[in-house]
Amino acid sequence: MQSIKKLIILITLSIIILNAQELKKSKYDINKCIKITYTKEDIKKYKKLIEEGEIQGYSCAGIYYMRKGNFDEAINYFNKGKEKGSIESYAQLGSLYSSFLHDYKKAVKNYKVAANAGHGKAAHNLGVYYYKNFKYDEAYKWFMKSYKTGDLNSLLSIGLMYIDQKKYDEAIDTLKKAGELGYAQAYHSLGIFYRKNKARKNNEEGVKYYKKCYEMGYGLCATAIGQYYEKEKKDYRKAEEWYKKGFELKNEESINRLGFMYLKDLNNPKKAIYWFKEGYNKIKCTSCAFQVGNIYAENFKEYNKAIKWYKFSALQNDLDSIFNVAYTYENDLKDKINAIIWYKKAAKLGDNEAKRRLKELGVSYE
């Protein structure tokens, strides 16, 4: 009997050893593999990383296929990475299941392995999952785990979660802490809290924190101060001053709001055009080019100029701009040939109104 017990213990230990997996972090920066667009050369590079023994290559290949919409192949590479002990592969597989396949059970399972091995982003994503499902204690646990890896965004999330729970003192303390640690977005959120929350509304405090994060180089806070002066104080001079400050920090919302202030509040479309053009020319603000086109078409009936500016933003595959080029050709310039060309471009990108108009013109969009 004693020998049988020993044998069972030995078998159990063998199984544990076989199943035990050493999880590994790679020094290879995964951000090198996260791109807006990919080429065939990219996947060749990632496969070469694998051949060279770089464990991160599996995650890079998986991300490539995930972004291409080939989820089976992505899962294949992430699983291969997991077999090699890649923490990043667990985290990325969690993202695939969460963001693309909406299988949250599998997402959570993979995130937890990565998070418990010290992957901050996976821990943060777990916090977001539980936060969205109103499981605040569980969310807090994972946000804190992420924060301890250096992720200040998780500290911000805890502050916002406290606001949702109406734990305002805890929220203020947490957001202040994140701001003091250098996370400007936390001061921005604190400014919004004081400006918008009825229970603690205090415009002076709100603007104070907006100014703090502006001084940290966060352009959106200059925008927020500009909005305060424009919408609540009707002090357009002050609003312009702050929108310009945001623009200097390359904030698109600042220049957009400055343009709209001149267009809507001050009824000065020429000045609006000037600022929208500045936005496009200096920081490549695509929406600014679109608005220049709108003003030329709607306010001045200068349709060729409108088309010129719509095309600037259309080059960035802005669907509204592409449609507006077609619409202007058809309805304002009576140019059916060019209208059809541009409606087809919009239809190809999925615009149903463009498809309907092509049908009315007796043309197939395919």
C-alpha positions in Angstrom: 0.0 0.0 0.0 2.9 2.3 0.9 4.5 1.8 -2.5 1.3 2.6 -4.3 1.0 5.9 -2.4 4.5 6.8 -3.3 3.8 5.9 -7.0 0.7 8.2 -6.9 2.7 11.0 -5.4 5.4 10.6 -8.0 2.9 10.6 -10.9 1.2 13.7 -9.5 4.5 15.5 -9.2 5.4 14.6 -12.7 2.1 16.0 -14.0 2.7 19.2 -12.1 6.2 19.6 -13.5 5.0 18.8 -17.0 2.2 21.3 -16.8 4.3 24.0 -15.1 5.2 26.7 -17.5 7.9 29.3 -17.2 6.3 32.6 -18.4 8.8 34.9 -20.1 9.0 38.6 -20.8 10.8 39.8 -23.8 13.0 42.9 -24.1 11.8 43.3 -27.7 9.4 46.3 -27.8 6.0 45.1 -28.9 5.1 48.6 -30.0 7.4 48.0 -33.0 4.8 45.6 -34.3 1.7 47.8 -33.8 1.1 49.8 -37.0 -1.8 51.5 -38.7 -1.1 49.7 -42.0 0.9 46.6 -42.7 2.7 45.1 -45.8 3.8 41.6 -46.7 7.3 42.6 -45.7 6.1 43.1 -42.1 4.9 39.5 -41.7 8.2 38.2 -43.2 10.0 40.3 -40.6 7.9 38.8 -37.7 8.4 35.2 -39.0 12.2 35.9 -39.1 12.1 37.0 -35.5 10.5 33.6 -34.6 13.2 31.8 -36.6 15.9 33.8 -34.7 14.4 32.6 -31.4 12.7 35.9 -30.5 9.6 35.0 -28.5 8.0 38.3 -29.2 7.8 37.3 -32.9 4.7 35.1 -32.2 2.8 38.1 -30.7 3.9 40.3 -33.6 2.7 37.8 -36.2 -0.5 37.4 -34.2 -1.1 41.1 -34.1 -0.5 41.3 -37.9 -3.1 38.7 -38.6 -5.5 40.2 -36.0 -5.3 43.6 -37.7 -5.8 42.0 -41.0 -9.0 40.3 -39.8 -7.6 36.7 -40.1 -8.5 35.7 -36.5 -7.8 32.0 -36.9 -4.3 32.6 -38.0 -3.9 35.2 -35.2 -5.1 32.7 -32.6 -2.7 30.2 -34.0 0.3 32.4 -33.5 -0.8 33.7 -30.1 -1.2 30.0 -29.0 2.3 29.2 -30.3 3.6 32.1 -28.3 1.8 30.8 -25.2 3.3 27.4 -25.7 6.7 29.1 -25.5 5.7 30.9 -22.4 5.2 34.4 -23.9 3.3 36.7 -21.5 2.6 39.1 -24.3 0.8 36.3 -26.3 -1.6 35.8 -23.4 -2.3 39.5 -23.2 -2.8 39.9 -27.0 -5.0 36.8 -27.2 -7.1 38.4 -24.4 -7.4 41.5 -26.6 -8.5 39.5 -29.6 -11.2 37.7 -27.7 -12.3 40.9 -26.0 -12.2 43.5 -28.9 -12.9 41.3 -31.9 -14.6 38.1 -31.0 -16.4 39.3 -27.9 -15.8 36.1 -26.0 -15.2 37.7 -22.6 -14.8 34.4 -20.8 -11.7 33.5 -22.9 -10.5 37.1 -22.8 -10.6 37.2 -19.0 -8.9 33.8 -18.7 -5.9 34.9 -20.9 -5.7 38.4 -19.4 -5.4 36.9 -15.9 -2.5 34.8 -16.8 -0.7 37.8 -18.3 -1.7 40.1 -15.5 -0.6 37.8 -12.7 2.8 37.6 -14.5 3.2 41.3 -14.3 1.7 42.5 -17.6 0.3 46.0 -16.7 -1.9 46.5 -19.8 -3.6 43.1 -19.3 -4.3 44.0 -15.7 -5.7 47.4 -16.8 -8.0 45.7 -19.4 -9.3 43.4 -16.7 -10.1 46.4 -14.6 -12.0 47.9 -17.5 -13.9 44.7 -18.0 -15.0 44.5 -14.3 -15.7 48.3 -14.2 -18.0 48.1 -17.2 -19.8 45.2 -15.4 -20.2 47.2 -12.2 -17.9 44.9 -10.2 -16.1 47.7 -8.6 -14.1 45.8 -6.0 -12.7 43.4 -8.6 -12.0 46.3 -11.0 -10.2 48.1 -8.2 -8.0 45.1 -7.5 -6.9 44.8 -11.2 -6.4 48.6 -11.7 -4.2 48.6 -8.6 -2.2 45.7 -10.0 -1.7 47.6 -13.2 -0.9 50.9 -11.4 1.9 49.1 -9.5 3.5 48.3 -12.8 3.7 52.1 -13.5 0.4 52.6 -15.4 -1.0 55.9 -14.2 -4.0 55.5 -16.5 -5.2 52.8 -14.1 -5.0 55.4 -11.3 -7.1 57.7 -13.4 -9.6 54.9 -14.0 -9.9 54.3 -10.2 -10.7 58.0 -9.8 -13.4 57.9 -12.4 -14.8 54.8 -10.8 -15.0 56.6 -7.5 -17.0 59.4 -9.2 -19.4 56.8 -10.6 -19.9 55.5 -7.0 -20.3 59.0 -5.7 -17.2 58.6 -3.5 -16.2 62.1 -4.3 -13.5 62.7 -1.7 -11.8 59.5 -2.7 -12.1 60.5 -6.4 -10.5 63.9 -5.8 -7.6 62.4 -3.8 -7.0 59.8 -6.4 -7.1 62.2 -9.4 -4.8 64.7 -7.5 -2.3 61.9 -6.8 -2.3 60.9 -10.5 -1.8 64.5 -11.5 1.0 65.0 -9.0 2.7 62.0 -10.4 2.7 63.7 -13.9 -0.4 62.4 -15.5 -2.0 65.5 -17.1 -5.2 63.7 -18.1 -6.0 63.3 -14.4 -6.0 67.0 -13.9 -8.2 67.3 -17.0 -10.7 64.9 -15.5 -10.6 66.7 -12.2 -11.3 70.0 -14.0 -14.3 68.3 -15.7 -15.5 67.0 -12.3 -15.5 70.4 -10.7 -17.1 72.0 -13.8 -19.8 69.5 -14.4 -20.6 67.5 -11.3 -23.6 69.2 -9.6 -22.7 67.9 -6.1 -19.3 69.6 -6.2 -19.6 72.2 -9.0 -16.9 74.9 -8.6 -15.9 76.7 -11.8 -12.8 78.3 -10.2 -11.5 74.9 -9.1 -12.2 73.4 -12.4 -10.3 76.1 -14.3 -7.5 75.8 -11.8 -7.0 72.2 -12.7 -7.3 72.8 -16.4 -4.5 75.3 -16.1 -2.4 72.8 -14.2 -2.6 70.3 -17.0 -2.2 72.9 -19.7 1.1 73.9 -18.0 2.1 70.2 -18.3 1.7 70.5 -22.1 -1.7 69.0 -22.5 -3.5 71.0 -25.2 -7.0 69.6 -24.5 -6.9 71.6 -21.2 -6.4 74.9 -23.1 -9.4 73.9 -25.2 -11.5 73.3 -22.0 -10.6 76.7 -20.7 -11.5 78.3 -24.0 -14.9 76.5 -23.9 -15.5 77.9 -20.4 -14.9 81.5 -21.6 -16.8 81.0 -24.9 -19.9 79.2 -23.6 -20.3 80.4 -20.1 -18.7 83.8 -19.9 -19.3 84.8 -23.5 -15.8 86.3 -23.4 -14.7 85.6 -26.9 -11.4 87.4 -26.6 -10.4 85.2 -23.7 -11.7 82.1 -25.5 -9.6 82.9 -28.5 -6.6 83.4 -26.4 -6.9 79.9 -24.9 -7.9 78.2 -28.1 -4.7 79.6 -29.7 -2.7 78.2 -26.7 -4.2 74.8 -27.4 -3.4 75.2 -31.1 0.2 76.0 -30.3 0.3 72.5 -28.6 -1.1 71.0 -31.8 -4.5 70.3 -30.4 -7.1 69.8 -33.2 -10.1 70.5 -31.0 -8.7 73.9 -30.1 -8.4 75.0 -33.7 -11.8 73.5 -34.6 -13.5 75.3 -31.8 -11.8 78.6 -32.7 -13.1 78.2 -36.2 -16.6 77.4 -35.1 -16.6 80.3 -32.7 -16.0 82.7 -35.5 -18.5 80.9 -37.8 -21.4 80.4 -35.3 -21.0 82.9 -32.4 -19.3 85.8 -34.2 -20.9 85.3 -37.6 -17.6 85.8 -39.4 -17.1 83.0 -41.9 -14.0 84.6 -43.5 -12.2 84.6 -40.2 -13.4 81.0 -39.6 -11.9 80.0 -43.0 -8.7 81.6 -42.0 -8.4 79.6 -38.8 -9.6 76.3 -40.3 -6.9 76.8 -43.0 -4.3 77.4 -40.4 -5.3 74.1 -38.7 -4.9 72.2 -41.9 -1.7 73.9 -43.1 0.1 73.7 -39.7 -1.1 70.5 -38.1 -2.8 68.6 -40.9 -6.2 68.9 -39.2 -8.3 66.8 -41.7 -11.6 68.0 -40.2 -10.4 71.6 -40.7 -10.1 71.1 -44.4 -13.6 69.6 -44.5 -15.0 72.7 -42.7 -13.3 75.0 -45.1 -15.0 73.2 -47.9 -18.4 73.5 -46.1 -18.0 77.2 -45.6 -17.1 77.8 -49.3 -20.1 75.8 -50.4 -22.7 77.0 -47.9 -21.7 80.5 -47.2 -20.1 81.7 -50.4 -21.4 79.3 -53.0 -17.8 79.0 -54.3 -18.1 75.3 -55.3 -14.8 74.8 -57.0 -13.0 76.1 -53.9 -15.2 73.8 -51.8 -14.2 70.8 -53.8 -10.6 71.7 -53.6 -10.7 71.6 -49.8 -13.0 68.6 -49.6 -10.4 66.7 -51.6 -7.6 67.6 -49.1 -9.5 65.7 -46.4 -10.7 63.0 -48.9 -7.1 62.1 -49.4 -7.2 60.8 -45.8 -10.2 58.6 -46.7 -12.6 60.9 -44.9 -15.9 59.5 -46.0 -17.9 62.7 -45.5 -15.5 64.6 -47.6 -15.6 62.1 -50.4 -19.4 62.1 -50.4 -19.4 65.9 -50.4 -17.2 66.1 -53.4 -19.6 63.9 -55.3 -22.7 65.8 -54.0 -21.2 69.2 -55.0 -20.3 67.9 -58.5 -23.8 66.5 -58.9 -26.0 69.2 -57.4 -24.0 72.4 -57.6 -21.8 72.0 -60.7 -24.1 69.7 -62.6 -21.1 67.5 -63.4 -22.6 64.0 -63.6 -19.4 62.2 -64.7 -17.3 63.4 -61.8 -20.2 62.9 -59.4 -20.3 59.3 -60.3 -16.6 58.8 -59.9 -16.7 60.2 -56.4 -20.0 58.5 -55.4 -18.3 55.2 -56.3 -15.4 56.1 -54.1 -17.8 56.7 -51.2 -19.8 53.6 -52.0 -16.7 51.5 -52.0 -16.1 52.7 -48.4 -19.6 51.6 -47.4 -21.6 54.8 -47.8 -25.2 53.7 -48.3 -26.4 57.2 -49.4 -23.8 57.2 -52.1 -25.0 53.8 -53.3 -28.6 55.1 -53.3 -27.6 58.1 -55.4 -25.7 56.0 -57.9 -28.8 53.8 -58.3 -30.8 57.0 -59.0 -28.2 58.0 -61.6 -28.6 54.5 -63.2 -25.1 53.3 -62.2 -23.9 50.2 -60.3 -21.6 51.1 -57.5 -19.6 47.9 -57.9 
